Amino acid sequence: MYRRVRNAVAEAYDPDPRAATIVAMGSAFLLFSLLSYPDGSSPYYLFGLVVAVFSLVVSVAMLAVEKLR
């Protein structure tokens, strides 16, 4: 099941490892800067935090799929 899903995702998307690396570095920097000055009461802060974590996870997953190919 895992291999089937992995192959389906790999066929559907043809990610560029350089682009995924740039997105990972940018979102890691954004996450670091957001966590340096936490403000949990602001909805904009929470939205930025969720977007930074999501983009970091997706770019790392794309790089992992590329390495497994």
N, C-alpha and C positions, 0 to 999 in steps of 0.2 A: 504494500500500500504506500509506504513512504517513498520507495523508489519510483513508483508510478506517478505520484504527485510531483516529486522532484523533476522527473523527466517532462511532465506536462508543463510545469512552470518554466523550465529551461527552454522548451520549444516555443512557448508563447512569447517569451521575452528574450531579447538578445541584448543583455546589458553590456555596457562598455565598462570594463574594470577601472579605467582612469576616471570616468565620470562618477562611479560609485565611491571611489577613494576621495574625490573632491567633496562630494556630498557628505561623506562620513567625517572628514576633517572640519568642514564648515559647521555641521550640526554638533560636533563635539565641542568646538569653540563656543558656539551659542549656548550649549548646555552648561559649560563651565562658567560662562559669564552670567547666566541666569541663576546658577546655584551660588555664585559669589555674593549676591545681594538678594536673598529670598524675600519675597513679599507675597505670602500665601493668600492675602485678602483680596488681591486684585485679580479679576477674571482674565485680564490680558496676560498677566504673568503666568497663570495656569495654562492658558491656551498656548503660549509660547513654549512652555515646558513640555506639554504633551506633543506639540509639533516637533520639537527638537529630539525628544526621545523616539518618537515614531520614525522620523527620517534617519536617525542613527541606526535603529534596529533594522530597517528595511535595507539600507545601504550595506550593512554588515552581512545581512542574509544574502544579498546579491553577490557580494564578494565571495561568500562561502560556497554558493552554487557554482560560481565560476571556477573556484579552486577544485571542486569535486568533478568537474567535467574532464 
